C-alpha cells in the first residue's frame, strides 16, 4: 500500500475513534431531557385527584411545620449522628418506605432512586448528575431514624418565617398553622429582607434539607448537584415561580440546576421496574468516586 494510502487509512480510523468518543461523551447537565419526550406529563402531580392518604399527609405537614419546630429540629441535627454507613447500605435501609406524600408512585425508594439515576444515565448526563439522582431522596432515612412522622420528612417544601405562599399544594390547610396568625411570620417578608437569597431563608425541614447538610461536607459532589438535592421538592419556587421577592440573582444557577434535574425525578416514576442487584456494580463504582466508604448520617 502506498504511504499516502496508509496515512489516509490511519486518518479515517482516527476520525472514527473521535466520532465514537463524541457519541459517548457526557451531554451538558443542563441540556433538555430526552427520556421523557413521550411521557404524558399531565398525568403527574394531580393532587386534586389524590387519595386521602396524600391529602391527610399535607394537612398534617402544613399544620406542624412552624418556625419554632424548624429551629428546634436544626439544633438537634447539629448534635446528633444517627448512623454510620455507606451510600448503598443507606439505599437498602430505606427500601421499606413508601412516601405518603407522593400521588405518582408506590414503588420502593431504592427503585425510585435507581429509576431516576438510570433516566439521567440514558440521556448521557455527567456521572455526578447520575449520582445526584441516585442519592437525592436518601434524606428520607429521617423517617427510620425517628422523625415525628412523615410530615417532617417528605412532601413539597416551602419557606417558613413569612406568609405561606398560595402556590403551595393545598394552601388552605395552613389556616391551622399558628404561624399563619403570627404578626411577623404572616407578613410577606416575615423575618427576611427583600431579595436576601435562598441561602438566607429557612425552608421547611425534611429530607432535602437534611441530606444537603449531610452531604455538603461529606462528598465531592459539585455545587449544582447539591442544588438539585436541596431544592428538588421546592416546587412552589422552581415550578410555580413563588418567592421571587426573596430570591437573589445568585439563585438563578440553583434554579437552572433543579429544573434540569426535575424531569428525571418526576417522570421516571412511570418507567419499567429496575433490578437493583444488576445495577449495583455500576453504581457502586460511581459512589466510590464521590463519597467516602462511611458517611455520618
N, C-alpha and C positions, 0 to 999 in steps of 0.2 A: 504493500500500500504506500502511495506517495506520502511524504511527510506532511504536505498540506492537508491531504485527506485524513491523515491520522489526527492532526490538530483539530480538524472540523468535527471528527467523531468525539474527541475528548470535550470539545466546547459544547457540543449538543448534550453530552452526558452531564456536564456541569450545569447547564441550563435546566435540565430535567430535575436534578437534585434541588436546585434553588426553587423550582416550582413546588416541589414536594414540601420543602421547608416552609414556604409561604402558606401552603394549604394547611399545614399542621400548627402554624404559629398561633399564639393566643390572639383572639379578637379583642379589641379595646373593651374594657369593662363597661363603658357607657354606651356601647353600640346597641341598637334596638334589638330586643329579644326576638328570636325567630321561632322557638319551640311552641309558642302559644298562638301562632298565626291563625290557626284554625279552631281555636277554643271559642266556645260560646260564653263570652265574658259576662254577659248579663245574668248568667246563672249563678254567679258568685256573690257573696256578701248580700244575700237577700234577707236582711234582718226583719223586714216586715212580715216575712213568711216563716220566721224561725220558730222552732219548737219552744215549749215552756221552759225547758232546761236552759236555753240560751237567754231568754228574756229574764228569767229569775236570777241568773248569774249577773247580768248587767244592772239589775235593780240593786242587788246587794253591793256590787262594786261601787256604784255611784253614791250610795248612801254612806259608805265607810271610808272612802279614800279622802281623808281630810289632811290639812296641813299638819295637825298635831300627830296623826298617825305616821305621816311620811317623815317627819323629823325623828320620831322615835325609832322607826324601823331602820333608818340610815345609821343612827348611832349604834344600834345592835349589830348591823352589818360590819361596821368597823372593828368590833370587838370579838367577832365570832368566826372561827374556822369550822365549817360544818362537816367537811370530809376532805380527805386527800386521795386523789385518784386521777388516772389519765382520762383523756377525752373519750376514747372508745368505751371504756368501762362506764363512764358517765352516761353515754348514749344508751347502753344496755340497761343501766339502772332506771333510766327514765321511761323505759319501754312499757311500763304498766299504766301510764297516764293517758287518759282521753280528755282533751280540752273541752270543758263545758261551755266555753265562750264561742266556739267555732261552729258555724252553721254549715260549713262546706265539707267536713270530713269527720270520720270516726276511726280512722286508721291509727295505729300506734305511733308514738312520737318518733321512734327510730325509722319507721317507714317514711314519715313526712320529711325528716331531715335528709334521708337518702334520696327521696324523690326530688327535693329542692336542689341538692348538690348535683344530681345526675342531669337535671334540666340545664343547669348552668354549664356543666361539662359538655353536654351535647351541642350547646351553642358556641363552644370553643372559647369560653371566657377564661381569664387567668386562674392559675391554681389557687391564689389567695382568695378569689371570689368563690370558687368551689368550696373552699374550707369555710368561708363565712356562711354559705348555705348549709353546710354540714353541721355547724355548731349553733346556728342562730337562735334556736329555741332551747338550748341546754339550761338556760336560766330557770326553766320550769322545774328543775330539781328542787327549787324552793319548796314546792308542794310536798315533796318527800322529806325534806329537811325540817318540816314542822312549821309551815306557814299557818296563818289563821284560817285559811280556806283557799279556794281557787281565786277568789276575788282580789287577793293581793299577789297573784302570780301571773295570771293570763288576762286576755282581753285587750281591747284598744286602750292606748294610753292618752293622757291629756295633761294639761298644766293645772297644778293646784297652787293656791295662793292668789288667784284672781278669779274673775267671773268665769263660770263654766261656759264654754262655747256651745252655741246651738248647733254646731256642726258635729258634735259628738253623737254617737249612736244613742237613741232613746234619751234625749236631753231632758225630758220632763221628769225623769226619775231622780234628778239631782235635787228636787224640792225637799227631799228628806235628809239631805246632807247639811249638817249645821253650818258649814262654811258658806252655803248659799244665802244665809241670812246675816252673816258677819259684816259689819260696816266697812271693813277693809277688804276682806277676801272676796266680797261680792261685787267689787268695782272692776271696771275694765282693765286697769293696770294692776290693781291689788297692791302687792308688796314690791312690784317691779317698776323699772323706769322704761320709758319708750325705747324700743329697739335695743334692749340690753343684750340680746343674743341668747340662744338656747342653752349655751353653757352656763348661763346665769339664772335659769329658771328651774323649778323643781317639777319634774314630771311624775305622774302617779307611779307609785312603786310597783314593780312587777318583774317579770323575767328579763325584759330588755335592759332595764337599769341595772339589775343585779349582775347579769352576765357581762355587761360592758365594764363594770367596775372590777369584776374578777379578772377579765382578760386584758385590760389595757396595760397592766404591769406584768402579765404572765404569758405573753405571747409576742410574736414578732409580726403580727398582722398589721398591715398598713392602716393609716387613718381612715381611708374610705371604707374598709371592711368594718372598722369599729363604728362608723356612722351607720352602716347597714344594720348592724346588730342593735345599736342603741335606739334607733328610730323606726324600726320596721313595723311596730304596732302603733305608731303615732299617726294614725290615719286622718284625724282632723286636720293635721298640718300637711302631710305630704300628698293627700288625696283631695281634701276639701278646702285647702288654702286658708285655714284658720290661723290665728295668732300672728298675722303679718305685722301687727303693731308691736310685737315683742322680738321679732327676728332681726338679725343683723346681717349685713352683706356677707359676712363670713359663713353664714348658714347656707348659702346657695350651693356650696360644694357638697355639704351634707345632704341637701335636698336632691341634688342630682344623683348622689350615690344610692339613696334609699329608693328613689324612683326607678333606677336601673335594676335594683335588686327585687323590688316588689312583685313583678310578674312571676318570678321563679318561686317565690314563697306562696303566692296565692293560687296561680293557675296550675301548678304541678300537682295539686291535690286530686286532680281527676286522672292523673297518669296511671299506667298499669302498676300493680304492686311490684315491689323490688325484693330481691333476695339478699339480705344483709351479709350472709356468710360469703357469697360470691363477690361482693363489692368490698369486703373488709380489707383484703391485702392492698388494694389500690389506695383506699382512703387512709389506712394506717401509714402508708408511705407519705401522704400529704400531711397528716397530723404531725409526723416527726419533723417536718420542715418548719413548722410554725409554733409548736408547743413543746414544753418540757415533758418528760415522761410522767411526772406527777404534778397536778395543779392543786392548789389550796382553794377549796370551794367555800 
